[in-house]
Each structure stands twice: as structure tokens, then as C-alpha cells.
Amino acid sequence: MSSMSDTPQLLRSAGLRSTVARNAVIHALQTLGGHRSVDELGDWIERELALGALSPSTVYRTLETLEGVGLVGAIRLPSATVTFEWVGGVAHAHSHLICDRCGADQVLPAELLEPLGRSIERRTAFRPALAHLALRGECEDCRQG
């Protein structure tokens, strides 16, 4: 996690300008932790940072921009609100196992996907970006229930 004062440098390193919205969204993601919706982030920013309200569309566009440079990961599931998480690049990479029946979410460490990535690259010459995925299926409890 970086401090608020590190955020402008972090953005520049990712090829982005430092803006009020980007700084606020990064700070919210880092402070709140976990996966957060646009509404949760916007409400926290308005309440905690005394910046006034950022429109949901501004928060969403900012998150998509940060996702595009690998600083934020998103989980998009059918029938669910998209949620975003601070991943800060590869150092914090991990994926999720999400149960389609109960919504349970388990973290899948990145090192478990490394052999899959190497195998895909060997067989196809394609290097997949496996830093942040949401794998859907059924958890043990739902399978047994």
C-alpha cells in the first residue's frame, strides 16, 4: 500500500497524470481494502475526503483507467454489481474463486496460476495476463448441500 503522498508518483510511473479523482479513488481503495462498488467508493470519498461528491460516472471511469494500467482489478459477474480492488501491479496479484450459488469468495494466490500461464505460453505462444482473475464455479459447501 502506498501513502497518499506517493500516489502522484505511482500514477506517473503508470503513465497517467495525477488528478484529484484518481488520487481520491486510489486512497479510497487502499483504505477500504477488498472489493468495493462504485457507490461504496463514491460515498466514502464524499464522507471522508471532504472533496465534495464525485459523480458515479467519474468514479467508474477512473476505476476503468486504473484497471487498464494494472493498478486496479475488477470482478464482473452476471447479476452482480461490478466491484473493484486495489492490486497495485503484479506485487499484489491474486485471483478469486467465486461460487455461483452462494457468492462465497476465496483468494487464489497468483503462484497457483503460474504453471497454467507457462503451459498456455508453451502451447500457443500467447502470454496470458493472469494477475487478477475471477474464476466461477461451485464451492465445497454448495456441492455438498
C-alpha positions as CSV (number, residue, x, y, z in Angstrom):
1,M,0.0,0.0,0.0
2,S,1.3,3.4,-0.8
3,S,0.6,6.6,1.1
4,M,-1.5,9.4,-0.3
5,S,1.8,11.4,-0.9
6,D,3.1,8.5,-3.0
7,T,0.1,8.4,-5.3
8,P,1.2,11.1,-7.8
9,Q,4.5,9.3,-8.4
10,L,2.6,5.9,-8.7
11,L,0.3,7.4,-11.3
12,R,3.2,8.9,-13.3
13,S,5.0,5.5,-13.2
14,A,1.9,4.0,-14.8
15,G,1.9,6.7,-17.5
16,L,-1.0,8.6,-16.0
17,R,-1.5,12.2,-14.8
18,S,-2.2,12.8,-11.2
19,T,-5.7,14.1,-10.8
20,V,-8.0,14.8,-7.8
21,A,-10.3,11.9,-8.8
22,R,-7.5,9.4,-9.4
23,N,-5.8,10.3,-6.1
24,A,-9.2,10.1,-4.2
25,V,-10.2,6.7,-5.8
26,I,-6.8,5.2,-5.1
27,H,-6.9,6.4,-1.5
28,A,-10.4,5.0,-1.0
29,L,-9.4,1.6,-2.5
30,Q,-6.3,1.4,-0.3
31,T,-8.0,2.5,2.8
32,L,-11.2,0.4,2.5
33,G,-9.5,-2.7,1.1
34,G,-11.2,-5.6,-0.5
35,H,-13.6,-5.4,-3.5
36,R,-15.7,-2.2,-3.5
37,S,-18.5,-0.9,-5.7
38,V,-18.6,2.4,-7.4
39,D,-21.2,3.6,-4.9
40,E,-19.2,2.5,-1.8
41,L,-16.1,4.3,-3.1
42,G,-18.0,7.5,-4.0
43,D,-19.8,7.6,-0.6
44,W,-16.5,7.1,1.2
45,I,-14.8,9.8,-0.8
46,E,-17.6,12.3,-0.2
47,R,-17.7,11.5,3.6
48,E,-14.0,11.1,4.4
49,L,-12.0,13.3,2.0
50,A,-14.1,16.5,2.1
51,L,-13.8,16.9,-1.7
52,G,-17.5,17.0,-2.3
53,A,-19.2,14.4,-4.4
54,L,-17.5,12.7,-7.3
55,S,-20.2,11.5,-9.8
56,P,-20.6,7.8,-10.1
57,S,-19.6,8.1,-13.7
58,T,-16.3,9.9,-12.8
59,V,-15.5,7.2,-10.2
60,Y,-16.3,4.4,-12.7
61,R,-14.2,6.0,-15.5
62,T,-11.3,6.5,-13.1
63,L,-11.5,2.9,-12.0
64,E,-11.5,1.6,-15.6
65,T,-8.5,3.8,-16.3
66,L,-6.6,2.4,-13.3
67,E,-7.7,-1.1,-14.2
68,G,-6.3,-0.5,-17.7
69,V,-2.8,0.1,-16.3
70,G,-2.9,-2.8,-13.8
71,L,-3.3,-0.8,-10.6
72,V,-6.9,-2.0,-10.0
73,G,-8.6,-5.3,-10.5
74,A,-12.3,-5.8,-11.2
75,I,-14.8,-8.6,-10.8
76,R,-17.6,-8.6,-13.2
77,L,-20.2,-11.3,-12.6
78,P,-23.6,-11.8,-14.2
79,S,-26.4,-10.4,-11.9
80,A,-23.9,-8.7,-9.6
81,T,-22.6,-5.2,-9.2
82,V,-19.0,-4.9,-10.6
83,T,-16.5,-4.4,-7.8
84,F,-13.0,-3.1,-7.8
85,E,-9.9,-3.8,-5.7
86,W,-6.5,-2.2,-5.4
87,V,-3.9,-4.6,-6.8
88,G,-1.1,-2.1,-7.2
89,G,0.5,-4.0,-10.0
90,V,1.9,-7.5,-10.0
91,A,3.3,-7.5,-6.5
92,H,-0.3,-7.8,-5.1
93,A,-1.6,-10.1,-7.8
94,H,-4.1,-12.7,-6.8
95,S,-7.3,-14.2,-8.2
96,H,-10.6,-15.2,-6.8
97,L,-12.7,-18.3,-6.8
98,I,-16.3,-17.2,-6.6
99,C,-19.2,-19.6,-6.0
100,D,-22.1,-19.1,-8.5
101,R,-24.6,-20.4,-5.9
102,C,-23.8,-18.6,-2.6
103,G,-21.4,-15.9,-3.7
104,A,-18.5,-17.1,-1.4
105,D,-15.2,-15.6,-2.5
106,Q,-11.8,-17.3,-1.9
107,V,-8.5,-15.8,-2.8
108,L,-6.4,-17.9,-5.2
109,P,-2.7,-16.9,-4.9
110,A,-1.0,-16.0,-8.1
111,E,1.6,-18.7,-7.8
112,L,-1.0,-21.4,-8.3
113,L,-1.7,-19.9,-11.8
114,E,1.9,-19.6,-12.8
115,P,2.1,-23.2,-14.2
116,L,-1.1,-22.6,-16.2
117,G,0.4,-19.4,-17.7
118,R,3.6,-21.2,-18.7
119,S,1.7,-24.1,-20.2
120,I,-0.5,-21.7,-22.2
121,E,2.5,-19.8,-23.5
122,R,4.4,-23.1,-24.4
123,R,1.4,-24.5,-26.3
124,T,0.1,-21.3,-28.0
125,A,3.0,-18.7,-27.9
126,F,0.5,-16.5,-26.2
127,R,1.5,-15.0,-22.8
128,P,-1.7,-14.6,-20.7
129,A,-2.1,-11.9,-18.1
130,L,-3.2,-13.9,-15.1
131,A,-2.6,-11.3,-12.4
132,H,-6.2,-10.8,-11.4
133,L,-9.0,-13.2,-12.4
134,A,-12.4,-14.2,-11.1
135,L,-12.9,-18.0,-11.6
136,R,-16.5,-19.0,-11.2
137,G,-17.8,-22.4,-10.1
138,E,-19.2,-24.1,-7.0
139,C,-17.8,-24.1,-3.5
140,E,-17.5,-27.2,-1.5
141,D,-20.4,-26.3,0.8
142,C,-22.8,-25.8,-2.1
143,R,-21.7,-29.0,-3.8
144,Q,-22.3,-31.0,-0.6
145,G,-25.6,-29.2,0.2
